[in-house]
């Protein structure tokens, strides 16, 4: 034994030293990780073969061990850490020899590559990484960040520390549209840092706010970290809760927990939204407070704008705050009064399955005791009462096919309870009204005749829906009745869009904002999963970049605009018409809708291909594709290399040894704090990818196997990993910023600048610890 250490402990030290040495060697990290695993295995195998690595294992044949098991202690919970007095015996770290371990490792590597890289269940989710990377790089190369920084600086510049606040706002905006830390930090470093230094900002606050704001892409959706961490978290939580249920004497996690042990990437996106906004708010408050205390180091700067409109404070509050808030609140109130709601008459041809008890009660005595301990005696008594009532009523009602009369009665019942105004009509009316009123406020001196015509069209559309359209009215007839009102509304919205395009802030912010809402809205709203949403974002980013390029060349971008409208038309038709023309005997109305939807799809596809051509002709598309391939290849290569390193740790018992050590504390709060501290320290020397793929699979079965909400655990880890970009000496954001900073900005300036923001992130972690509802409130409100 070396220095009194157990052989497994020596093996873990060797693995860490090889990993650290590989990262410092200068080789690409993706290859250094796998190489470190191979070298570490060779060293451990050589030392074990020479008899130098001795592992102290519990003697399971001893009388003390047998008595302990007979006393009711589960064998899975027995370890040298929890019961150090148990007899042990000395053995090699590879019980069956390193040759057998090598054979198992090779087999496992092939299986894991197949499961996690080539054809496993998580592959579809991992494809979102490719799409989000493509989306982010495209937006970064389209100079949208440049426009955002310039515009936000003009908006916030007159405030104390306004330039720093504008960097935080743009950082959050780019995080929601790109999610790539390197691109964000480099872009803002090139564009903002010289401006801030010219205006007498201290190098510390300038570099600190740029580096910290650039890392918001780690947590604000769509975040690549959340995608990668979520694919692991789902598997770890499911398997850990199954093991927990079995240890509790139950058959499965659903029986023990009373709910499925599932967590998805989409749910994690919902959970990450408020913590990301919270961090951005903390950054901005710090920058503002720093400027108030040190006005000479972060002065207010008034930058000239290009707007020729003078908007008074009263007009701004009326048209940009008062009316939008009144419209949204009014729509919510009308929805609660059932004036606005669903008019769908779709009914299931089968009856619903009867309600079951809140908990399964047909369980063993051990499982019953464990469930009572977990849920409480009152919850168990309630489940027992529910089960007795269900059995007295003849058991759980089975689903049966309804007769035609029963279906007709169900349709009539839904028609009688339907709201007078449909939800879709109300949402369209709200969107068009907001466009019209915002244009009125943004251009107070323009001719507002078209605006009022558009508003009249919106009101007429609502009246037509209220008076003439019934739940049973066909979609085709509804379209014909709404044709004139919506034509008037669209006429007004067209003129409103022209007015809004003359406002610099709206012109710069609106296009990427629409893309963000489309991508995040579809995920957070539970409409689709991250992969299709990421594909939508990538396509939208390409079209947005192409439109920006055409505008720079003083060419018309109408093809792209019409393609965007074609996408909207395609979605509206798909929502309102049944387009399944290959089933049954479709009506003439269905064929007409299908024709328009298919035409819109063809034109949208043409617009996307045209956008690719525009970017290719300008020399923008090839570097975008190359950079996307480079980043994606790095991620997947690190995934493969980390599997090699993980399997090496597993082969000599390192993973089991670490998990036994963590479980020996009995207090899961203490265990979680230890893990978070270890992750924070590792962030000083390792990148987030290495931590996700090497450390989380080892500690995951412990921290996901307790009573903590898996969404909260995952977001806490993600925020903790965010510090790995800022903590010296290997914080990647620091290297990115150092590479583009002027010579007068030293590394010391950057290190001193990020120190307060690292503390802010720790404060953010503390707030999430004290108020976990910040993480869980949105997933609880939005159905998945």
N, C-alpha and C positions, 0 to 999 in steps of 0.2 A: 504493500500500500504506500502511496506517495503522501508524505506529510500527514498521515493519519486520515486521509480522505478515502471515502468509499470509491470503488472502481467506477461506478456509474457517475459519481460526482466528477471524477477525473475526466471521464469521457465527455461530459457536458462542457467542461472547461476547454478541452481540446477542440470541440466543435466550435465554440464561441471564438477561440483564438484563430482558428482557421478561417472562419467567416470574416472576422475583423481584418485579418491579414489579406484575405482575398479582395475585400473592398478597397483597402489601401494600396493594393498592388498596381492599380491603374487599369486593370482589365475591365471591360464592361461588366457592370454589376450583375446583369442577367446571367452571364457565364461564370462570374466569380462565385456566385452562390452555389451552383451545381458543382463547380470544381472544388469548392471548400468542403462540400459533403463527401466527395470521393476521397480527397486527401485525408480528411478526418477519419473516415472509415478505415483507410489503410493504416493510419497511425494507431488507432484503437485496436484493430485486429492484430497488428504486430506486437503491441504491448500485452494484449490478452494472450496471444500465443506463447509469449515468453514467460507467462505466469506472473506478470507484474501488476495486473489489474485484478483486484480481489473485491468481490461484491458480497456484502453481509446480508444474506437473505433469511427471512423468518423460517424457522424449522416447523413446518406444518404438522409434523408427526409427533411433536413434543406434547407432554401431558398438559402443560400450561396453555398451549394453543387450543387443544381439544376442550379443556375445561372452559376456556373463554368463549368458544363457539357454542358449547352446550348451555352456557348461561344466557344465550339469546343475542349475543353480538354477531352481527352479520359478517361473514368472512370478507366481503368486499371492503368493509370499513377498517379492517385490521392492517396496521402498518407499523414499521419501526419508529415512526415519528409519534404515533399515538400511544403505542405500547412498547417503549424501549426496553422494558424488563423481559420481554419474551426471548426465549433461546434462539440463537441464530447459528447459521453455519456459513463457512466460506466457500465461495464458488466463483467461477469465471463470469465475466459480464456477458459472454455469449455462451449460454448453457449447452447448446448443441454444436458449438464451434462456429468460427467466423465464416466457414464455407457455406454452412446451412443458412446463416444470416444473409450472406451475399446472394444466394439463390432466391431467398424470399424477397429481398429488396428489388432484384431485377424483375421478378414477377409482379410485385406491387407497383413498380414504376410504370410498367406497361399498362396495368389495369387502371391506375389513377390517371394516366395521360388519356386513356380512352374515355374515362368517366368525366374528367374535368376540362379537357382540352379538345377532344375530338367528337365525342358522341354522347356525352352525359346529359342529365336533366338540366344542368345549369348552363349549357352551351347557349341556349336561346337568350338567356339573361346576359351572358357575357358578350353577346353580339352588340348589346347596347353600348358597351365600352367603345367599340369601333365607331358606331354612329355618333356618339357624343364627342369623341375625339375629332371626327371629321367636321362636325358642326362647329366645335370650338375653333379649330384651326382656320376654317373658312371665314368665320366672323372676324378672327384676328387679322387675317390677311386682307380683308375688305376695308380696313381703315375705319371701321365703325367705332372702335375704341377711341380713335383720334377725335372724331366728331363729338363723342360723348364727353370726353375730358374737357374739350374746349368749351362746350355748351354749359356743362355743370360748373366749370370754373367761373363763368360769367354770372351764373345764378347765385352761387354761394360765396364768390370772392369777396363781396363787400362785408361779409360777416367776419368777426375775429376767428382766425384759423380757417377761413372759408376755403382756401385752396386744399387744405388737408381734409376738410369735411367732404369736398367734392371728390377727392380721390377715394374716400371710403364709399361714397354713393356709387361711383363708377365701378369700384371693385366689387360691390354687391351685385350691380347690374351685370357685369361681365361674368361673375360667378354663376348667375342664373342662366346665362346664355352660352357660356363656354365650358366652365368647370375645369379648366386647365390652368394650374397654378403658374407654370413656367411662362406661358404665353402672356398671362395677365401681368405678372411682375415685370417682365421685359418690356412690354408695351407701355405700361405706366411709368417705368423707370426712364425710358427714352423720351416720353412726351411730357411728363409732369415734373420730374426731378429738376431739369434745367430751369423751368419756369418758376418753381418754388425757390430755388437758390437765387435766381435773379431778383426776386421780390423779397429778399432778406430773410427767408425761412432758414432756421438752423438746420445743418445737415442731419442732426439726430432725429428731429421730428419728421423731416421730409422723408428720410430713408425708412424710418420705422413705420410710418403710416402706409407707405407704398408696399413694403414687404408684407405687413400684416393684412392689408386689404387684399393683396393678391392671393393670400391663402384662404380667403372665404370660399373659393371654389371647392375646397375640401369638404365643406359641410352644407352649403346652400345647394339645393337640388337644381338641375340634375348634376349630381356629384359622382365622379368615377369611383371615389373612395366608397361611397354608399353602395354602388353597384357591386364592387368587388367584395366589400365586407358583408353585404347582404346575402350574396350567394353562399358564403361560409356560415353566416349566422343562422340561416334557415336550416341547414343540415345539422349544425352543432346543437341548436336548441331542440330540434325534434329528437335526435338520438339521446341527448342528455336527459330530457324529460321522460323518454321511454325507460332509460336506466333508473331514473329516480322513482318511477312508478313501480317497476319490478322490485326495487329495494324496499318499497313501501308495502309490498305484498299484493299489488294489483296487477292485472293482466296487461294493461296498456295505459298510455298517458291520457287518452280521452276519458277512460273510466276514472282515473285518479284526479285529473284536473277539472273534469266537467266540461272541457272545451278542447278543440284540436290544438296540438302543439305546433302551430304554424306561424311563421313570420315571413313576409314577402318584401321584395325590394320596393314595390310601390308603397307599401305601408311605411317603410323606413323613410321614403321620400317625404311622406306626409309628416312623419315624426321629426324630420330634420329641418323643416321650414322655419318654425319659430326659433329654435336655437341658433340658426344661421342669422336670422334677422336680429336676434338679441346680441350676438357678437358684433355685428355691424353697428348696431346702436351704441354699444359700449365703446367701440373704436371712435365713433364720431363724437361721443360725449367727452372722451379723453382729449381728443384733438381740440375741441371747443374750450374745455376747461384749461388745457395747457396754454392756449392763446390768451385767455383772460388773465392768467397768472403771469405769463411772459409775453406781453404784447409785442415786444421788439423782436422776438424769435419766431412769431407766427402772425405777422400783421395782416390787417384787412387790405384787400387789393380790389380795386374797381377796374374791371376789364370792359372795354368797349364792346357793345353788341351791335347787331345789324338790324334790329327791329325798328320799324318806322311807326309803330302803333304805341300810343300812350294809354295804358290801362290803369284806371284809378283803383284804389284799394277796395272801394265799395263794389265796383264792377267785378273785380277779381273774386271777392268773397261770394258775390251773388252767383256768378256764372260757373265758377270753378269749384266752389264748395257747397254753397247753399242748395242750388237746384239739383246737382248730382246726388247729394245726400237725401234730399226730399224724395227724389224719384226712386232711389233704391229702398229707402225705408217704406215708402208708400207701396211698392211692389211686394215687399215682405209682409206688410200688414194685410194687403188684399189676398195674399196667399194664405195667411192664417184664417181669414174670413171665408175662404173657399170661393172667392170671386175669381181668383186665378188658380188654375190647377190642371191636372191631367184630364183630357177628354178621350182617352183611349178606351175602346170597348173590347179589347182583347181579353178573352177569358180562357182558362185552361180547360181542356176537354176532360180532365180527370180531377177528382176532388182532392183536397189537401189531405196530407197525412196528419193524423191526430197528434196533438201535443204530447210529448213525453215528459217524464219527470226531469227536474233540474239536475239531478245526479242519478247515476246508476246505483241501485240499492241491492241488486242481486250479486253481491260480492262476498269474498271470504271474510273471516273475522279480522284477520290482520289488515286487510285492505280497508275494512270498515273503520277500524281504529285510526288508521292513517288518514282516511278521508275526513273523519270527525276532527282530528288534530289540525288538518289543513283548512277546512271550510267552517268549522265550528259546529256545535251540537244543534243549534237552531236551524242551520242550513240542512243538516242531515235529517232532522225531524220533519222539516218541510218537504224534503224529497220523499220520505217515507209516506207522508200523508198524500202527496200527489200520486204516488204509485198505487196506494190502496184505492184512491178514488178512480183511477184509470182502470184498475182491475175490476172494481165494482160495476163500472160502466161497460164491461165486456172487453177490456184491453184497448190498446192503441188502435184508433180507427185506421184502416188500410185505405189506400188510394184506390178509387174505383172510377170507371168510365161513366161520365154523365150522359144522360139521355138528351135528345134534341130539345125537349121541353125544358129540362133543367138548364141547359146552356142558354136557351132563349130567356129564361127567367133571370139568369145571372147577368146577361147583357142588358136586360131592361133595368135591373137594379143598378148597374154601373152607370147607365145613361141618366137615370134619375138623380144620382149623387154627383154627376160630373159638374165641374166648375163652369160658369158661363163663358169665361175667357180662357183659352188654352195657354199652357205654360210656354210653348214654343213661340206663339204669336206675341205673348207678353215680353219674352226675352228679346225678340227681334225689335219690338217697339221700343224697349228700353235702350238697346244699343244705338238705334238710329236717333232717338231723342237726345242721348248723350252726345253723339257726334254733332248734331245740329246746335244744341245749346253751347257746347264748347266752342264751336266755330263762331257763334254769335259773341261770346265773350272775348275770344282771341282777336277778332277784327271788328271792333266797335264802330269804326268809321266806314265800313264797307256797306254795299247795298244788301240789305237783309231780306229782300223780297223772296228769293228762292228758299231761304231758311224757313220763313213762315209758311210757304207752300208745302215744304217737307213736313212741318209740324201738323199742318191740316191733313196731309196724307196719313200720318201716323194715327191721328185721332179718328179719321174715317175708317181706317183699318180695324181699330179696336171696336168701333161701333158696328161694323159689318160682322165681326166675329161674335159680338154680344147679341145682335138682333137676328142674324140670318143663318149663322153656321151652328149646326147642332152636332153632338157627338157622333151621330150616325151619318153626317154629311160626308160624301166621298172626298178624297184628297183632290181629285181633279176639279170637282165642283167648287171646293174651297179656294183653289188657286184662281179659278175664273172670277169668283166674286171679289177676291182680294187684289185682282190685277190692277185696277185703276188706283185704289188707295196706295198700294205699294209703289206704283209707278211715280206718283206724286212724291212719296217719301224718298225714293231713290234719286229723283231729280234734285230734291233739296240736299240730300247727302252728298251727291256729286259736287255741287257747288260748295258745300261745307268742306269737303276734302280739299278742294282747291284753295279755299281760304286757310285751312289749317296748314297746308304745305308751305305757306308763306311765313309761318311762325317757326323760328329757328329751333326752339326747344321741342315743339311737337314733331317737327320734321325729322329731328335726329333721334328722339326717344321712341316715337310711335312704332316704326317698323320692327326694331328688335323686341320691343315690348309685346307686340302682337305675337311674334314667334315664341317668346317665353311663355305667354299665356296659353298658346296652343299646345306647347309641349308639356308644361307643368300642369295645366288645367286638365289635360286628358289623363295624366297620371294621378294627380292628387284627387281628382273627382272620381276615380275608380272606373273611368270609361275604358281604359286599355292598360296594358302593362308597359314597362319601360322600353322594351325593344321596338314596337311599332311607333311609340312616341318619339324615340330617338331617331328613327328613320324619317319621320315627319320633320323633325328639327334639322336633320342633315339636308334634306331636300329644300326646306325653307331657307336655310342659310346659304345654299348655293344660289337660289333664285334672288335672294336679297343682295348677295355680293355681286351678282351679274347686273342687277338693276343699278346698283351703286356705280359699277364700272361704266355702264352705258351713259349714265348721267354725267360722269366725269368726261366722257368723250363727246358730250353734247348731242347724244343720239337718243332716239325715242325708246322708252322702256315699256311701251304699251303691250307688247307680246307677253311680258312677264306679269304685268298688272292683270291682263285678261286671264292669264293662266291661274293667278291667285283667285280671281273671281270664279273661274271654272271649278277650282277645288271647293270653294264655298258652296257653289251651286250643286256640285256632286253630293256634298254632305247633306244639304237641305233636302234634296230629292230622296236620298237614301233613308233619311229620318221619316219622311212623310209618305213614302210609297213602298209597297211591297214589290221588289224588283226580281223576285224569283220566277223568271219567265220559263224556266225549265221544269216547273212543277205544276201539275194540273192543267187547267185551261185558263191562261191569263187573259184578262179583259183588255179591251182596246186602250183604256186609261193606263194600265200597267205597261203595255208595249210602248206607249208614247213616253212615259216617264223613263223607261229603260233606255229608249233611244237618246233622250236628252242627257241622261246620266252617263251613258257610254261615250257620247260625243264630248261631254265635259271632261271625262277621264282621258280621252285621246288628246284633247287640247292641253290638259294639264301636263301629261307626259311629254308632249311636244315642247311646252314651255320649259320643263326641266332640262330636256336635251339641248334646247337652244341656250339655256343659261350655262350649261357645261361648255358648249361651243364658245360662248362669249369669254368665259374665263380661260379656256384653253388658248384661244386666239391672243389673249392678253398676256399669256405666259404665267397665269396665276394658278390654274388647275394642276399642272404637273407637280409643282412644289407642295401643293396641298396634299395631293395623293401620296407623294413620297414621305412627307412628314407624318401623315396619318399611318402609313404602313410602318414607319419606324417606331412610333410611339406604341402602336398596337402590338407589334412584334416584341418590343421590349416587355410589355406587360405579360404576354403569354409565355415568353421565354423565362421571365422571373417566376411565373407560376410553375413551369416545369422544373426549373432549378430548385425552387423551394420544396417541391415534392421529394426530390433527391435528398435534400438536407433533412427534411422531416423524417423520411424513412430511415435514415442513418440513426437519428436520435431514437426512433422507436425500436430499432434492431437491437440496441444494447440496453433497453429498458429505461432510457432517459425520460421519455414522455410519461410513463407510468410513475416514475420516481418523483417527478415534479408535481403531478396531480396528487399523489399521496401526501406530499409535503403540504400542499395547499389545503387539502381536506382535513388535515390534522388540526386545524385551528378551530373547527366546529362552528365558529361565528362567520356567516357568509358576508357580513358587512366588512369584517376585518380582512377576509380573503379578497374581496373586491378592491378594497383600498390598497392592498399589497400589489395586486395585479396592475392597478392604475398607476401606482408609483413606479413599478418596473417598466411599464410602457412609456411613461414620461421620461425616465432615465435613458431607456433605449433610443428614444427619439433624438438624443444628442448625437448618436453615432450611426443610427440606421434610418433608412428611408421608410416611408409609410408602407410601401409595397412589401419590403422584407418583413416588417413587423406583422402585417396582415397575413402573409402566407407562411411565415415560420413560427411566430410566437402564438398567434390567436388559435391555430389548431391544437396547440399543446394545452393552453390554459382554458380554452373554450368549454370543454366538457365540464369544468368545475364551475365557472361563472355563469354558464347558461343552464346549469343543472339545479339551481336554487329557486327561490320564490320571486326574484326580481323580474320585472317586466322585460322581456327580451328586446323590445323597441328601445327602452330607456338604456339598457346595457349597451346596445350597439351604438346609439348616438353618443353616449358618454365616451366610448372608445374612439369614435370618429373625431370628436372634439379634442380628445387627448392626442390623437395622432396628428391633428392639425399643428400642434406645437413642434412636431418633428421638422417642419419646414422653416421654423424660426430659431430653433435652439442651436447656438454654436457648439462645436466647431463645424458640423457638417450639415447645417440647415440649408436645404436646396434653394430656398427663396433668397438667402443671403448671397449664395454664389451667383444666382441669376442677376441680382441687383448689382453685385460687385462688377460683373462683366460689362454692364452698360453705364455705370456711374462715372461722372467726370473724375479727373485725376485729383482734384482738390477734396473729394469725398474719400476718406480713408476707411479701411476695414473697421477700425475702432469706432468711427462714427456710426457705421451700420450696426455693430454689436450693441453699442449703447442705445441706439435708437429703437431696436427691437425689444430690449429688456422690459420696458413697461408693458408692451403688448403681450409678451409671454405671461406676465403677471395678470393682465386682463383676461387672458384665456383661462388661467387658473381660477380667477374670480368667476368667469362664466361657468366653469365646471362646478364650482361651489354652488352657484345659483341653480343649476340643473339638479344637483344633489339635494338641495333644500326644497326645491319646487319641481318635482318630477312631472307634474301636470303640464309644464311647458312643453315637454316631449309628447305626452300622451293625449293632449286635449284634441288636436286636429284628427288623429286616427280614430278617436272615440266619436267625433262628430260626423265624420265622413264615412259612409258605408263602403266596405271593400268587397 
